[in-house]
Amino acid sequence: MFDIPKKAHNNALNYGYFFMSLTQTIHAKTTVSMTDLRRNPSKIMEIAGDLPVAVLNHNKPEAYLLSAKAYEALLDLIDDVSLIKTIQARKGGKTVKVKLEEL
């Protein structure tokens, strides 16, 4: 958190103030408020294309909006990572030689 002298911290508590992180990472180049999204969601999707949009509520990310194409690509990546983990787990295990003609 912050390095706050004890006296200043106690004064802040006495006055009802609280300290929170001043920054929050937004994982999108495009942002939209909840209000603007409610007003015209199709226009927001048109502008965003296949890039993610951070939906802000009181200037903090509340959700991320993805096109169907971007969501499907994300699912494909997750599936690929799962397959890679399976391959690595089986690496060096027992192998069986087969001929294509036998299949």
C-alpha positions as CSV (number, residue, x, y, z in Angstrom):
1,M,0.0,0.0,0.0
2,F,1.3,3.5,0.7
3,D,4.0,4.6,3.2
4,I,1.9,6.9,5.4
5,P,3.2,8.3,8.6
6,K,1.3,6.8,11.6
7,K,0.0,10.3,12.7
8,A,-1.3,11.1,9.2
9,H,-2.8,7.6,9.0
10,N,-4.6,8.0,12.3
11,N,-5.9,11.5,11.3
12,A,-7.2,10.0,8.0
13,L,-9.0,7.3,10.0
14,N,-10.5,10.0,12.3
15,Y,-11.8,11.9,9.4
16,G,-13.3,8.9,7.7
17,Y,-10.9,8.8,4.8
18,F,-9.6,5.5,3.4
19,F,-6.8,4.8,1.0
20,M,-7.1,2.7,-2.1
21,S,-5.0,1.9,-5.1
22,L,-4.8,4.9,-7.5
23,T,-4.3,2.9,-10.6
24,Q,-5.9,-0.2,-12.1
25,T,-4.8,-2.0,-15.2
26,I,-7.2,-2.0,-18.1
27,H,-6.5,-4.8,-20.5
28,A,-8.0,-3.1,-23.6
29,K,-7.2,-0.1,-25.8
30,T,-10.8,0.9,-26.0
31,T,-13.1,1.7,-23.1
32,V,-16.8,2.6,-22.9
33,S,-18.9,3.6,-19.9
34,M,-21.9,1.5,-18.9
35,T,-24.2,4.4,-19.9
36,D,-22.8,4.6,-23.4
37,L,-23.0,0.9,-23.8
38,R,-26.6,0.9,-22.8
39,R,-27.4,3.7,-25.3
40,N,-25.9,2.1,-28.4
41,P,-24.4,-1.4,-28.0
42,S,-24.3,-2.2,-31.7
43,K,-22.3,1.0,-32.5
44,I,-19.8,0.1,-29.8
45,M,-19.4,-3.4,-31.3
46,E,-19.0,-1.9,-34.7
47,I,-16.3,0.5,-33.6
48,A,-14.4,-2.2,-31.6
49,G,-14.3,-4.7,-34.4
50,D,-12.5,-7.8,-33.1
51,L,-10.7,-6.0,-30.3
52,P,-11.8,-6.2,-26.7
53,V,-13.6,-3.2,-25.1
54,A,-13.3,-2.5,-21.3
55,V,-16.7,-1.6,-19.9
56,L,-16.2,0.9,-17.1
57,N,-18.4,1.5,-14.1
58,H,-17.4,4.6,-12.1
59,N,-14.1,4.7,-14.2
60,K,-13.2,1.2,-13.1
61,P,-13.3,-1.9,-15.4
62,E,-16.5,-3.9,-14.7
63,A,-16.4,-6.2,-17.7
64,Y,-14.8,-6.8,-21.0
65,L,-16.8,-7.0,-24.2
66,L,-15.6,-9.3,-27.0
67,S,-16.9,-10.0,-30.5
68,A,-17.9,-13.6,-31.2
69,K,-14.9,-14.0,-33.4
70,A,-12.5,-12.8,-30.7
71,Y,-14.2,-15.0,-28.1
72,E,-13.9,-18.0,-30.3
73,A,-10.2,-17.3,-30.9
74,L,-9.7,-17.0,-27.2
75,L,-11.4,-20.4,-26.6
76,D,-9.1,-21.9,-29.3
77,L,-6.0,-20.6,-27.5
78,I,-7.2,-22.1,-24.2
79,D,-7.8,-25.4,-26.0
80,D,-4.3,-25.2,-27.5
81,V,-2.7,-24.6,-24.1
82,S,-4.6,-27.6,-22.7
83,L,-3.4,-29.8,-25.5
84,I,0.2,-28.6,-25.0
85,K,0.0,-29.6,-21.3
86,T,-1.3,-33.0,-22.2
87,I,1.5,-33.5,-24.7
88,Q,4.1,-32.4,-22.2
89,A,2.7,-34.8,-19.6
90,R,2.9,-37.7,-21.9
91,K,6.3,-36.8,-23.3
92,G,8.8,-39.6,-22.6
93,G,6.1,-42.1,-21.9
94,K,5.6,-45.5,-23.5
95,T,5.4,-45.5,-27.3
96,V,4.0,-48.0,-29.7
97,K,5.2,-48.2,-33.3
98,V,2.5,-48.7,-36.0
99,K,2.4,-48.8,-39.7
100,L,0.0,-46.6,-41.6
101,E,-1.3,-49.7,-43.5
102,E,-2.3,-51.2,-40.1
103,L,-4.5,-48.3,-39.3
